[in-house]
Amino acid sequence: MERSDRAYVHISAGMTRIGNAWIERSWSAFLGHTVGLTDRVHPREWLDASGDDFLLVCGERRITPMDLGEKEWSEAMFSLGAALTVRHAGPGVVFDVCTRVFHRASFMIRSCRIMNASNQNMSLDEIVIDRMQLSARDPEYDVFPMENGGCTGFFLDGTRGLAFAVLSGAEAAFDRSESGTTFRCTVSGLQIVPGAHCELPDMGVAFFSGERADAMAAAETIADQIRKWRVREAEQRAAARAEETAQNGG
């Protein structure tokens, strides 16, 4: 396993993973669901069980990664870090998940996009953007609104835990059951016309040490960095379009 502070991404026949010196997430390449979430500073696996990390609910129909059988994995390195993208393509729907990490930042960003590939309107009651069953003996967890919109969640086991930042438009929650505690990030009530796609709210996650106040501070930092990244990305796209127009004599 890599030990430098550089972001890395790896795709093999059985497993895919992305991470840096602080955090790593891994998936089953065939099943398309998360199998690991690793703290690399204080070595520990925080996932209690592997499972579907997204869910699309359309009335009585519940669409999981396995229901969207075809999976296409791709990786990319850029100046600030690395990205791992998986495209889940099934009848009438395409669901893309892009995970980004940066060379010198402790958090991970998850961005999802859904496309209506059918010839009929798509009505979704709920989209679970991310879901993970977490491991801890007696955890403390909660969700709070963030100052600039969105919400933060924390999952604390002793003095080490996970901070989640969910941008405006999505909700975060923890579900407690006999099998463990599950974090969920969801969007409700989405309508998509044929051929259109919808970018879902970004979310980020990082490990932290301390108390709930430290988790909230970490989540605010993650959200701020996601917003800055999106601005930078938009500026780069605009510059590329302007250069293309100039080259074409426009």
SEPABA-225582 format. One record per residue (C-alpha): x, y, z. Coordinates in steps of 0.2 Angstrom, whole numbers. Layout:
% SEPABA-225582
<u=X	v=Y	w=Z>
...
***
This chain:
% SEPABA-225582
<u=0	v=0	w=0>
<u=6	v=17	w=-4>
<u=14	v=28	w=10>
<u=18	v=45	w=2>
<u=7	v=60	w=4>
<u=2	v=59	w=-15>
<u=-15	v=54	w=-20>
<u=-17	v=37	w=-29>
<u=-29	v=27	w=-38>
<u=-29	v=8	w=-43>
<u=-41	v=-2	w=-54>
<u=-39	v=-21	w=-55>
<u=-50	v=-36	w=-60>
<u=-57	v=-38	w=-42>
<u=-55	v=-22	w=-33>
<u=-53	v=-3	w=-36>
<u=-47	v=9	w=-23>
<u=-42	v=28	w=-21>
<u=-34	v=37	w=-7>
<u=-19	v=47	w=0>
<u=-9	v=47	w=16>
<u=-25	v=50	w=26>
<u=-39	v=40	w=19>
<u=-43	v=26	w=7>
<u=-60	v=19	w=0>
<u=-61	v=3	w=-10>
<u=-75	v=-5	w=-20>
<u=-78	v=-22	w=-27>
<u=-75	v=-20	w=-46>
<u=-88	v=-33	w=-51>
<u=-102	v=-29	w=-38>
<u=-99	v=-10	w=-38>
<u=-101	v=-8	w=-20>
<u=-90	v=-1	w=-6>
<u=-80	v=-14	w=3>
<u=-68	v=-3	w=13>
<u=-65	v=14	w=21>
<u=-48	v=15	w=29>
<u=-40	v=27	w=41>
<u=-22	v=28	w=36>
<u=-16	v=39	w=50>
<u=-22	v=28	w=64>
<u=-23	v=12	w=54>
<u=-41	v=5	w=56>
<u=-55	v=-1	w=44>
<u=-71	v=8	w=48>
<u=-83	v=-1	w=37>
<u=-93	v=-14	w=47>
<u=-100	v=-23	w=32>
<u=-99	v=-21	w=13>
<u=-115	v=-16	w=4>
<u=-123	v=-5	w=-9>
<u=-118	v=13	w=-7>
<u=-132	v=20	w=-17>
<u=-150	v=17	w=-20>
<u=-163	v=24	w=-32>
<u=-181	v=23	w=-26>
<u=-195	v=24	w=-40>
<u=-212	v=20	w=-31>
<u=-211	v=1	w=-28>
<u=-195	v=-1	w=-38>
<u=-178	v=0	w=-28>
<u=-163	v=1	w=-40>
<u=-146	v=-5	w=-32>
<u=-128	v=-6	w=-40>
<u=-132	v=-24	w=-45>
<u=-148	v=-20	w=-54>
<u=-137	v=-8	w=-65>
<u=-127	v=-23	w=-71>
<u=-114	v=-15	w=-82>
<u=-100	v=-6	w=-73>
<u=-86	v=4	w=-82>
<u=-72	v=10	w=-71>
<u=-60	v=24	w=-76>
<u=-46	v=33	w=-67>
<u=-38	v=50	w=-69>
<u=-23	v=60	w=-61>
<u=-23	v=79	w=-61>
<u=-12	v=92	w=-54>
<u=-20	v=92	w=-37>
<u=-24	v=74	w=-35>
<u=-33	v=59	w=-42>
<u=-51	v=54	w=-47>
<u=-60	v=37	w=-48>
<u=-76	v=36	w=-58>
<u=-88	v=21	w=-60>
<u=-102	v=22	w=-73>
<u=-117	v=10	w=-68>
<u=-127	v=8	w=-84>
<u=-144	v=-1	w=-84>
<u=-161	v=-1	w=-94>
<u=-166	v=17	w=-94>
<u=-154	v=24	w=-82>
<u=-136	v=29	w=-80>
<u=-128	v=33	w=-63>
<u=-110	v=40	w=-62>
<u=-100	v=41	w=-46>
<u=-84	v=51	w=-46>
<u=-73	v=50	w=-30>
<u=-59	v=63	w=-29>
<u=-44	v=64	w=-17>
<u=-30	v=77	w=-16>
<u=-12	v=76	w=-13>
<u=-11	v=86	w=3>
<u=-29	v=86	w=9>
<u=-36	v=74	w=22>
<u=-54	v=73	w=14>
<u=-62	v=64	w=0>
<u=-76	v=71	w=-11>
<u=-90	v=60	w=-19>
<u=-100	v=67	w=-34>
<u=-114	v=58	w=-42>
<u=-124	v=61	w=-58>
<u=-140	v=52	w=-64>
<u=-146	v=52	w=-82>
<u=-163	v=47	w=-89>
<u=-158	v=36	w=-103>
<u=-176	v=31	w=-107>
<u=-189	v=39	w=-118>
<u=-201	v=43	w=-103>
<u=-200	v=55	w=-89>
<u=-191	v=48	w=-74>
<u=-199	v=51	w=-56>
<u=-188	v=47	w=-41>
<u=-195	v=47	w=-24>
<u=-178	v=46	w=-16>
<u=-159	v=44	w=-21>
<u=-147	v=38	w=-8>
<u=-131	v=46	w=-14>
<u=-120	v=37	w=-2>
<u=-122	v=24	w=12>
<u=-110	v=15	w=23>
<u=-112	v=4	w=38>
<u=-99	v=10	w=51>
<u=-90	v=0	w=64>
<u=-89	v=5	w=82>
<u=-93	v=-2	w=99>
<u=-103	v=13	w=107>
<u=-102	v=27	w=95>
<u=-108	v=45	w=97>
<u=-116	v=52	w=81>
<u=-127	v=67	w=76>
<u=-131	v=79	w=62>
<u=-131	v=98	w=62>
<u=-135	v=112	w=49>
<u=-119	v=121	w=42>
<u=-117	v=139	w=43>
<u=-117	v=142	w=24>
<u=-130	v=129	w=19>
<u=-130	v=110	w=19>
<u=-127	v=99	w=34>
<u=-113	v=90	w=44>
<u=-113	v=73	w=52>
<u=-101	v=66	w=64>
<u=-98	v=48	w=70>
<u=-86	v=47	w=85>
<u=-78	v=32	w=93>
<u=-68	v=38	w=108>
<u=-57	v=52	w=102>
<u=-57	v=46	w=83>
<u=-71	v=48	w=71>
<u=-78	v=53	w=54>
<u=-84	v=70	w=49>
<u=-96	v=71	w=34>
<u=-100	v=87	w=24>
<u=-116	v=87	w=14>
<u=-119	v=102	w=2>
<u=-136	v=111	w=0>
<u=-150	v=100	w=-8>
<u=-146	v=84	w=1>
<u=-149	v=77	w=19>
<u=-138	v=67	w=30>
<u=-144	v=54	w=44>
<u=-138	v=40	w=54>
<u=-149	v=24	w=56>
<u=-146	v=13	w=71>
<u=-150	v=-5	w=71>
<u=-144	v=-22	w=78>
<u=-132	v=-24	w=64>
<u=-123	v=-7	w=67>
<u=-125	v=11	w=63>
<u=-127	v=17	w=45>
<u=-124	v=34	w=38>
<u=-135	v=39	w=23>
<u=-135	v=55	w=12>
<u=-151	v=57	w=2>
<u=-160	v=68	w=-10>
<u=-179	v=67	w=-12>
<u=-192	v=71	w=-25>
<u=-182	v=72	w=-42>
<u=-190	v=73	w=-59>
<u=-179	v=70	w=-75>
<u=-185	v=72	w=-93>
<u=-179	v=59	w=-106>
<u=-161	v=61	w=-111>
<u=-157	v=74	w=-97>
<u=-145	v=72	w=-83>
<u=-145	v=79	w=-65>
<u=-129	v=83	w=-55>
<u=-133	v=78	w=-37>
<u=-126	v=88	w=-22>
<u=-108	v=84	w=-18>
<u=-103	v=77	w=-1>
<u=-86	v=75	w=8>
<u=-79	v=64	w=22>
<u=-63	v=65	w=32>
<u=-56	v=57	w=48>
<u=-53	v=68	w=63>
<u=-47	v=67	w=81>
<u=-56	v=76	w=96>
<u=-74	v=80	w=100>
<u=-90	v=85	w=91>
<u=-84	v=103	w=89>
<u=-68	v=97	w=80>
<u=-80	v=87	w=68>
<u=-90	v=102	w=64>
<u=-75	v=112	w=61>
<u=-68	v=98	w=49>
<u=-85	v=97	w=40>
<u=-85	v=116	w=37>
<u=-68	v=115	w=30>
<u=-72	v=101	w=18>
<u=-88	v=110	w=12>
<u=-78	v=126	w=9>
<u=-65	v=116	w=-1>
<u=-78	v=108	w=-11>
<u=-86	v=125	w=-16>
<u=-68	v=131	w=-20>
<u=-65	v=116	w=-31>
<u=-81	v=118	w=-40>
<u=-77	v=136	w=-44>
<u=-60	v=131	w=-50>
<u=-67	v=118	w=-61>
<u=-80	v=130	w=-69>
<u=-66	v=142	w=-72>
<u=-56	v=129	w=-81>
<u=-70	v=124	w=-92>
<u=-74	v=142	w=-96>
<u=-56	v=145	w=-101>
<u=-55	v=129	w=-111>
<u=-71	v=134	w=-121>
<u=-64	v=151	w=-124>
<u=-48	v=144	w=-131>
<u=-57	v=132	w=-142>
<u=-68	v=146	w=-149>
<u=-52	v=157	w=-152>
<u=-44	v=142	w=-161>
<u=-60	v=140	w=-172>
<u=-59	v=159	w=-176>
<u=-74	v=163	w=-166>
***
